[in-house]
Amino acid sequence: MIMNRICLSALAIMFAMNVSAQETKSTTYPHAFVGVQGGVMRAYNGVGIDRKWNPMGAVSLGYNFTSAFGLRLQANGSMWKAKLPDGSEYKSKAANIDLDMMFNLSNIFFPNTNNFVNVIAIAGAPFNIAIPHAWVDNYAFATADGTDRWNPAWKVGGMVEFNVAKNWGVNLEAGTNYVRQKNSVTINNDKWWPYAMAGITYKFGQKKVKKEAPVVETTYVEPVKEEPKPVQKAEPVVVKKVETPVVKKAEPLKENMFFDLAKADIKSEQASKIDQIVKWANENPNATITLKGYADKATGTPDFNKKIAQKRTETVMKALTEKGISENRIKVEVIGDAEQPFAKSEDNRAVIIESGE
């Protein structure tokens, strides 16, 4: 029961942090990355040598194929010193070459490549080698040298990555390796190597997002030709220039109402736009009005975005009908995040009001 509450709390915190960071430039997929990390590692086999935490460093090169899955090749190494209860000393250097699978749980449970916090599960298959080590018996004044061969291992762990910028990330990683070394020095060769590291990641090769050029609408009014009055030849007639009245076409209606994230309330600073729409409708009593509701694709799910887009159109429709505009003159189109009319993600939380056909 307690573990379930902890998991639910962690998911809620992760969702809140991701929603609050929507203004961060989003990372695009696929892309490659390089990273460096530093931390500590401990080798523990349960019998004999139980080493203390010792320094560790790592360099990684990887590729995120999708927002949910990636692979990395990591080289890491560490140095150990340990003292046994009988006074013997143990010194060793070790290196790993890991091939790791990386599963981005944040993008799996909250599909949003604009996440500020990414929780990543790691599973890999390291190859381990211990560079010549020595076991020194201080009482017997004897030294036993051993040289390991390459040993396969298993690895599980997790990482929390913070996207501080589009190309840069800061991460915290922890996990453990399980390896059975083939040497003649240690008593029990089954080893667990827990580790903890922190580091930075640089992402490159991301697809550039093309900025859409703003649409400029123009209205063309065809000039009205004036026909001259016929002149009678019988008697001189003074021809008067008669100006033919130009019938003015109705100016097209175009207004944009913008909303806050996951909100459908009209902002106070946009109330004047409602008055402008009502004025236009009264001046053009035979014209119809179309309301198109949108949502930001970078946040939320398609179903949620469809619902919030519909609420936004209903809010605008209610504001117009309360000021005397008949519902029969208003047409509603709920588009959600299927289309993104604006270049900036946050601008797509909108209702576009246009004159009907």
N, C-alpha and C positions, 0 to 999 in steps of 0.2 A: 504493500500500500504506500509506504513512504517512498520507495523507488519510483512508483508511478507518478507521484506528486512532483518529485524532483525532475523527472523527464518532461512532464507537462510544463513545469515552470521554465525549464531551459528552452523549450520550443517557443513559449510565449515571449521570453526575453529576446531570443534570436529574431522572431518576427518583428517585434517592436523596433529593434536596432536597424533591421533592414528597411522598414518603412520610413524611419526617421532620416535615412541617408539617401533619399531619392535624388537629391541635387548633385550627388557625386557622378562624375563622368563614368559611364558604364564600360565594363570590359566586354570585348567582342570575342566570339569563338568561331573557329578554332584558333589557337595561338600557341607559340612555344614559350618556354621560360627557363631562366637560369637562377640558381639560388646558392647562398652560402649560409651555413649555420654553425653555431658553437654551443657546447653544453657539457654534460657529464654522462658517464656510463659506468655501470657496475657489473662485473662478472660474478655470477653466483652459481655454484653447482651443488650446494646442500651438504657436501662432505669435504673436509679438508679446507681449501682456501676460500675464504669469504672476503673478497676484496672490498675496499672502501670505494666511494665514488671518485672517479678519475676523469681528467679532461678528455674531451672528444671534439672533433671537427668534421664537417661534411661539405661536399660540393655536389650540386645536382644539375642535371640537364633533363628537361621533360617537355611533354606536349599534351595540351588539353584538346582532345578531339571534339568533345561537346562540352556543354556547360555542366554535365554531370559526370563525365569520365575522362581520365587522363592516365598517362604512363610517365614514369621518370626513371632515369639511370643515375644512381647516387654512389659516390665513392666516399667512404668515411674511415677514420682511424682513431686510435686511442693508445694511451700509455698507462700501464698499471704497475703498481708496487704494492706488495702485501707482506705481512709478517705473520707467521704461523705461531700457535701457542708454544711450540717447542723451541722457538727462537729462529727457526729457518726463515729465509727471505725468498720472495718470488718476484721476479721482474720480467715484464713482457711488453711487446708492442704488437698490436693487431690491426688488420685492415679488412674492410668489407667492400664488396662491390654488389649493390642491391639493384634489382629490377622490381619496382613497386607499381602496383595498381592504385589509383586514387579515385575515390568516389565522393563527389561533392554533395553531401546530404542537404545542404541549404538549398541548392538549386533543384534537388529532387523533390523536397517537401514544399518549398516555396519557389516556384518557377519564376525567377527574376534575376537576370544576369547583372542587375545593378546592385546586388547585395553588398553591403559594407562589411558584413561578417560572413565568412564561409567556414562551415564545419566539415572537415574532410576525413573520411575513413581510409586507412592505408593497409594494404596487404601485399607482402612481397616475398621474394625468394633470394636471400643474400647468398653470396659465396664468400667464405671467411678463410683468412690465412693468418696465422700467428708468425710474425717475423722472429727469428731465433731468440728464445727465451732461456732463462736459467733459474734453477732452484738451488739455492745456496744453503747448506747446513752449517751454521756458524759453530756448532759444538764439535762436529766431526771434521770440520775444515775440508768439506768435500763439496763439489759442484756437479750437478746433473744437468746437462744441456739437452734440449729437445727442439726439433724442428717440425712444425706442422705442415701437412699438405693442405691443398684447397679442400674445404669442407662445406657441403651444402647446408642451408639453414632455412628456417621459417621466420617470418616477421609479421607482427600485427601492431597497429598503433593508430593514432589519430592526430589531427592538426587543426588548429584554429587560426585562420588567416584573416587579417584585417586589410582591406583594400584602401590604403591611404591615398592613392591616386590611380589613374587609369593604367599606368605601366608599373606601379610599385606596390608591393605588399609586404607586410610584417607578419611573421608567423611564430606560433608556439607549437612544438611537436613533442609527443611522448609515446613510448611503445616498448616492445621487448622483442629480442631475437631468441630463438631456440636453436642450439647447434650441438652436434655430437662430434667433438674433435677426435682426430686419429693421431694420438701421440702416446709416448711411453712415460710421461712425467706425472700427470695428475692421476689421482685414484679414480675419480668419477668423471667421465668425459661428457656427461649430459649437462649442458650449461644453459642458464637463462641469463640474458644480458639486457636488463632494463636500461633505458636511456631517456634523457630529456634534453631538448635543444631549443634554441630561439635563433631566428635569422631573418633575412630579407630576400625578396624575390623580385626579379625584373622580368616583365612580360614583353614579348616582341612578336612581330609578324601578325598583328591584329588587322582585321579587315577595316578599311577606312569607310566611315559612314558618310555618304554624299549628302550635302545640305541641299534641301529643296529651295529653288528660287521662289520668292514671294509672287503670288498671282496678282497681277494688276488688271482690274476690270475697267473697261472703257465703254461708254455709251455713245452710239452714233445716231444722230437725228437727221433724217433725210430732209433737205431743204424743200420748201413748198414753192412751186413755180407760180408766178402771177401771169394771168392771161390778159392782154390789153383789150379794152372795150372797143367794139366796132365803131368806126367813124362814118357818119352819113355824108355823102358827097353833095347832096342838094344844098345844104347850107352849112356854113362854117360852124363847126362845133368846138367848143372849148373842152379839150380832153382833160379831165381831172384824174390825177393819179389816185387810184383806189388801193389801199393797203389791205391785202387779204389776211385775215387773222390766222395766225399759226396755231394749229391745235397741238397743245403740249401733251406729249406722251408722259405717262406716269413714270417717275424716276424709279429704277429698281431698288428694292429694299435689300440691305446687307448689314447685319449686325452680328457681333460675336459676344456671347455671354460666357465668362470664364468662372470656373468653380475651384474650390480647394479640394485637396485629396480626399476621396471617399465622401464628399459632401454634395448636397443638392440644394443648398440655400443660396439665394441671390445675395451677393455682397452689397452693402449699403452704397458703395461707390459706383455700382452699376445700375442703380435704380433709375437713373435718368435715361438709360437706354430703353427701358420699358416705356417711358413716356414718349420717346421719339418714335417707337414702333406704333404706339396707339395713335399718335398724330398722323403718321403716314397712312394707317388704315382708315382713319376718318376722312382724309383727303382723297383716298382712292377706295370708295365704298364697294366697288365691284371686284376688287383685287383679293386674292387669297394669300395666305402666309404659310410657309413650310418651316417646321422646326426639325433640325437634324441633331440628334444627341450622340455625343462621343465620349470616350474614356481613354485614359492614358494606358497604352499597351505595356509600358515598362513596369507597371505595378498591378497587382491583383491577378485573378484568373479571368478567362473569357466570359464565364457565366456571371461572375460578380460585376465585371465591367459592363455587361449588357444591362444588368439590373440598375446600376447607378446611372447609366446613360438615360434609361427610361424615366427614372425619378427626376432627372434634371429637365427633361422635356415637359414632364407633368407640372413641374414648378413654374416654368416659363408660361405654359398654357394657362395655368390658374391665374397668374398675375395679369395676363391679357384679358381674360374673360371677366375678371373682377373690375376692369376698367371699361367694360361695355363692348368688347369685341366678341362676336358670335363664334361659338365652337365650330359651326358649319364652314367658317372661313379659314379654319386652321387645320393643316395637314401635318401629321407627326411621322418621322422616320427615326427609328432607334437603330443606330449602327454599332455602338459599343467601341471595341478596339479593332474591329475588322478593317477600318481605314484610319489613317493618321494624317489629317489635313495640314497639320502644322509641323515645322521642323523640330521645335523644342518639345520634349515629352510632356512637360507640365502644361503647355498650352492646349493639349488635346483633351483636357478635362473641360469640355465646352459644349455649348449648344449654339449652332449656327442658324440664324434667322434670315430667311430669304423670301422674296416675293414669289408667289406661285405662278405656274404657267397659265 
